[in-house]
Amino acid sequence: MGFIDEINRRRTFAIISHPDAGKTTLTEKLLLFGGAIHVAGAVKSNKIKKTATSDFMEIEKQRGISVATSVMGFEYDGYKVNILDTPGHQDFAEDTFRTLTAVDSVIIVVDAAKGVEAQTRKLMEVCRMRNTPVIVFINKLDRPSKDPFDLLDEVEEELKIKVRPLSWPIGNGPQFKGVYNLFDESLYLFEPSKQVLEDGISIKDLNDSALEEQIGEDSAELIREELELVTGVYPEFESETYLNAQVAPVFFGSALNNFGVKELLECFLKIAPSPQPSQAEERLVTADEDKMTGFVFKIHANMDPNHRNRLAFLKVCSGRFQRNTNYHHVRIGKNMKFSSPTAFMAEKKSIIDEAYPGDIVGIPDTGNFKIGDTLTSGEKLNYKGLPSFSPELFRYIENADPMKSKQLAKGIDQLMDEGVAQLFTSQFNGRKVIGTVGALQFEVIEYRLLHEYGAKCRYEPINLYKACWLESDDQAELEDFKKRKLQYMAKDKFGRDVFMADSAYMLQMAESNFKNIKFHFTSEF
């Protein structure tokens, strides 16, 4: 198979949603269809002792939520599919924003009973900023839900994008019978099954009397009416408007019971974009260039608690990534080669010899990588678009066990490189302050420091409103500001100046009194 064919058969996408809409369950069912796993671990069910394949950290298994983004790849029908399952919990939004920089398209999961929720709107804004094509999967139709037409209106209004249904539900809640596939005009009726795949009954023609036999006269009449309405109200589906992120195709189903997942997967593979060009600071890089380029969008420490290992996730943007080949690490200006790059299947990893654009490669890391680093075949390129957001919650972090200060320092250092939170060192008293976007992150840090590094930490409250990065052309004014505000000044881990304002009023006063200083709320400026 040629290089161009390999690129064209890749599909790299992220699954995003509000917590509890069913992302992880959908991810598992896609893996089940792809033959990558054979039994799905129902996320909430206590009967099955197996936990979800894509949640491998202890804390995720206890709470039934995803804390870290996980990557899974499988082959299906001649396509190579790479799924990134993201945390839905808003406390880990930053991890999700970064993941969105590494994918070509997105599937948004919406709960049929609750409709569009806050976190979904926020994530959609990020997709809009980057013009990422979006598919919507309306999940949990096996429970009583809103009317499908109302749901479509809500998606249009809340996510500010036109929609076109490509599958249609037959009933909902206890009356839910199956899904009609508008994309290839066929109807599959399934027996609900939570763990294994069963063959459905397929009906090609809606006027066939077999329909009445399967779902009863009332349901048959209703679906014929509704489908007439759908084709009347919504324009024909065109893949161009979807690829330009103007229209979102919508699918209905129940991921838990395997309804509508196959329709979603098969249609997605046909219409979703293959790897797209990536914007570097210097130029636009297309996927079919000969030379390898890629960037690190995530670092995960201790994927295997028995071997304190760190793994950098590299998204290949162009060219062919090969094992044991020298690549140029742009930020530190060194050449490096990797003897054991891995591909992912949740916690199972396998060593690979080569990877193509769109693939995510795991590179064992001894501390050379930071989030946003670029690897190339020699060219000086810097990929952009991996911001750190200004944290909103702050605490002092202190060592609770004086014998373990080394472990604590190492642990904090590695977790910050991973991007779990941000570390600031006060220039006034030298104390370390941790800043996060959400409260749950403090728990995750404490938990992981103890279980992965054997270090105990304790937090102390600190009253801060926002951290902002400073920039100024007027050096004298900047120095004056730093002297006056010494007790509010800190350095981030790259040694940049950060102003820690303790109230909105204080920040406002600083902005109006020091006209030549710019206050930034993301670290990318």
C-alpha positions, -999 to 999 in steps of 0.1 A, spaced: 0 0 0 14 34 -10 22 63 14 -8 83 1 -32 54 5 -20 49 41 -28 86 49 -62 84 32 -73 54 52 -66 71 86 -94 85 107 -83 103 139 -111 117 161 -120 126 197 -152 118 215 -163 147 237 -193 155 259 -206 166 293 -199 141 320 -221 110 321 -235 114 286 -218 81 277 -185 88 260 -166 60 275 -194 35 268 -195 46 232 -157 43 229 -160 7 242 -187 -2 218 -167 11 188 -138 -10 200 -162 -40 202 -173 -35 166 -137 -30 155 -129 -64 170 -104 -48 193 -121 -62 225 -146 -90 229 -165 -81 260 -173 -46 270 -170 -36 307 -202 -18 314 -192 14 331 -219 15 358 -230 -21 362 -218 -39 393 -226 -73 378 -196 -72 356 -164 -70 375 -144 -57 346 -139 -19 344 -140 1 312 -110 -6 289 -102 30 284 -100 39 321 -68 25 335 -60 47 365 -72 34 398 -91 66 406 -110 63 373 -122 28 382 -134 39 416 -154 69 404 -165 56 370 -151 88 353 -123 93 329 -95 115 343 -69 112 315 -73 112 278 -67 77 264 -58 67 229 -70 36 211 -65 23 176 -81 -5 156 -86 -16 120 -121 -17 105 -132 -24 69 -98 -13 55 -97 19 76 -73 26 105 -93 42 133 -77 62 161 -100 72 189 -92 97 217 -115 93 247 -114 126 266 -124 134 302 -159 150 303 -155 164 338 -149 201 335 -121 199 361 -100 183 333 -111 206 305 -75 216 297 -66 180 289 -96 179 265 -87 212 248 -52 200 241 -66 167 227 -87 186 203 -56 201 187 -45 165 177 -76 153 159 -92 159 125 -128 155 136 -150 151 166 -180 131 178 -201 149 204 -222 127 226 -255 142 239 -278 127 265 -313 123 250 -331 131 283 -309 161 293 -302 176 259 -272 199 254 -253 207 286 -228 233 297 -196 214 291 -207 204 256 -212 241 247 -177 250 259 -161 222 239 -181 231 208 -166 266 210 -131 251 208 -142 230 177 -155 262 161 -123 281 167 -104 254 147 -132 247 123 -132 210 132 -160 189 116 -185 176 141 -209 146 142 -235 144 170 -245 111 186 -277 114 207 -273 87 233 -295 68 259 -327 64 239 -333 33 259 -345 57 286 -374 81 284 -362 110 263 -371 143 247 -388 143 213 -362 138 185 -373 169 166 -370 190 198 -335 176 204 -324 185 168 -337 221 174 -318 223 207 -285 211 191 -289 237 163 -296 265 188 -272 256 216 -242 245 195 -248 271 167 -245 247 139 -270 233 113 -279 197 116 -290 168 93 -302 135 109 -286 104 93 -304 79 115 -338 80 132 -350 63 164 -381 41 165 -397 51 198 -378 58 231 -375 45 266 -391 10 271 -407 14 236 -373 18 219 -372 -7 190 -342 3 169 -327 28 145 -335 35 109 -304 43 89 -311 73 65 -276 72 51 -280 39 33 -318 36 38 -320 4 58 -335 -6 91 -318 -28 117 -337 -42 146 -316 -54 174 -320 -74 206 -305 -51 233 -272 -66 244 -248 -49 267 -217 -70 262 -216 -89 229 -226 -82 194 -258 -98 180 -270 -99 144 -299 -76 136 -328 -80 112 -324 -58 82 -354 -43 63 -346 -23 31 -380 -10 21 -401 10 46 -433 1 29 -426 -36 33 -453 -53 54 -425 -71 73 -421 -37 92 -455 -41 108 -447 -77 118 -415 -66 135 -425 -34 153 -464 -33 153 -487 -11 132 -486 21 154 -448 23 154 -447 15 117 -471 43 108 -453 67 131 -419 61 117 -431 65 81 -447 99 90 -417 111 109 -393 102 81 -414 120 55 -412 150 78 -374 147 81 -368 145 44 -392 175 40 -376 197 66 -338 190 63 -318 195 31 -300 166 16 -268 156 33 -237 169 15 -202 159 28 -187 192 18 -208 212 43 -199 187 70 -162 189 62 -163 227 63 -179 224 98 -212 241 87 -235 211 91 -234 184 118 -248 149 109 -268 135 138 -272 99 148 -295 84 174 -290 53 195 -281 37 228 -244 29 232 -251 7 262 -274 -16 242 -255 -14 209 -283 5 191 -271 28 164 -234 24 170 -227 5 139 -246 30 117 -225 57 133 -192 40 127 -198 29 91 -211 63 80 -183 81 100 -156 62 82 -171 71 48 -175 108 54 -150 118 80 -118 137 69 -85 119 66 -55 137 82 -56 174 75 -28 200 70 -14 213 103 -5 249 110 30 255 123 43 290 132 66 290 102 42 275 75 13 252 68 24 215 67 5 190 46 2 154 56 17 140 24 51 157 27 81 134 27 97 146 59 84 136 93 70 162 116 49 158 147 41 174 181 37 162 217 1 170 229 2 150 261 26 135 286 15 107 310 37 96 339 35 61 354 12 44 329 26 12 344 30 18 382 56 -10 384 81 8 361 80 46 368 78 53 331 67 84 314 52 84 280 49 114 256 20 112 231 32 123 197 7 132 169 24 125 135 15 154 112 34 146 80 58 120 66 66 86 80 77 81 116 102 53 118 117 34 147 155 39 154 157 69 131 172 102 141 147 131 146 154 167 156 139 179 189 133 216 180 131 232 214 163 217 228 180 215 194 192 179 198 188 148 176 172 118 192 162 83 182 136 60 197 141 23 200 106 14 213 78 37 201 44 22 209 9 21 195 -20 20 219 -50 -1 228 -60 14 261 -34 -1 286 -21 -26 261 8 -12 241 27 -28 212 60 -16 198 57 -4 162 82 1 133 65 29 116 35 53 119 18 75 94 2 110 96 -29 109 119 -14 82 141 -6 88 178 27 73 189 38 68 225 75 77 231 92 66 263 104 98 279 131 104 305 122 141 309 132 155 275 97 164 264 73 191 274 37 196 261 39 213 227 73 201 217 79 195 179 99 167 164 110 169 128 134 154 102 157 184 107 136 214 98 131 241 125 93 240 129 71 249 158 35 237 160 12 262 177 -21 259 195 -14 242 228 -23 269 253 -22 267 291 -52 285 306 -51 308 335 -60 287 366 -89 297 388 -82 277 420 -51 279 441 -35 262 471 -2 262 487 13 227 485 34 215 515 54 184 523 37 163 549 66 138 553 100 154 557 118 121 549 102 121 514 110 156 501 130 143 471 101 121 460 77 150 464 98 174 443 102 148 416 65 139 416 53 175 414 78 182 387 66 152 365 28 158 371 32 195 361 50 184 329 20 163 322 -1 194 323 -23 182 352 -20 216 368 4 245 370 30 253 395 40 288 406 68 297 430 61 328 450 89 354 447 79 369 481 83 338 503 95 311 480 64 289 487 50 267 460 15 273 448 -5 249 427 -31 264 403 -58 243 386 -89 248 364 -110 225 386 -112 213 422 -110 176 414 -75 180 402 -62 187 437 -75 153 447 -60 136 417 -26 152 424 -26 142 461 -37 106 451 -11 102 424 18 117 445 10 91 473 4 61 451 30 67 423 58 85 442 52 75 478 51 112 488 25 128 511 14 163 505 -9 187 523 -26 218 510 -31 252 527 -57 277 516 -46 308 497 -69 335 486 -62 343 450 -85 354 421 -65 348 389 -29 343 376 -19 364 346 13 363 325 29 397 321 43 413 289 56 448 284 78 469 261 85 494 289 111 475 310 113 503 337 75 502 343 76 464 345 104 465 371 85 492 391 53 470 390 72 440 402 87 459 431 54 473 442 36 441 439 64 419 452 41 398 475 18 390 445 46 380 421 55 345 412 73 325 385 58 297 364 79 266 357 94 282 326 106 311 347 81 336 333 67 364 355 32 358 368 10 383 387 -13 366 412 -42 390 418 -62 384 449 -94 400 436 -111 412 404 -108 448 418 -71 445 423 -66 432 388 -87 461 374 -66 487 393 -34 472 381 -46 473 345 -57 509 348 -26 521 367 0 504 345 -10 512 310 21 497 293 18 463 308 -3 436 291 -20 410 313 -26 377 295 -49 349 306 -34 321 285 3 313 283 3 316 246 10 352 235 
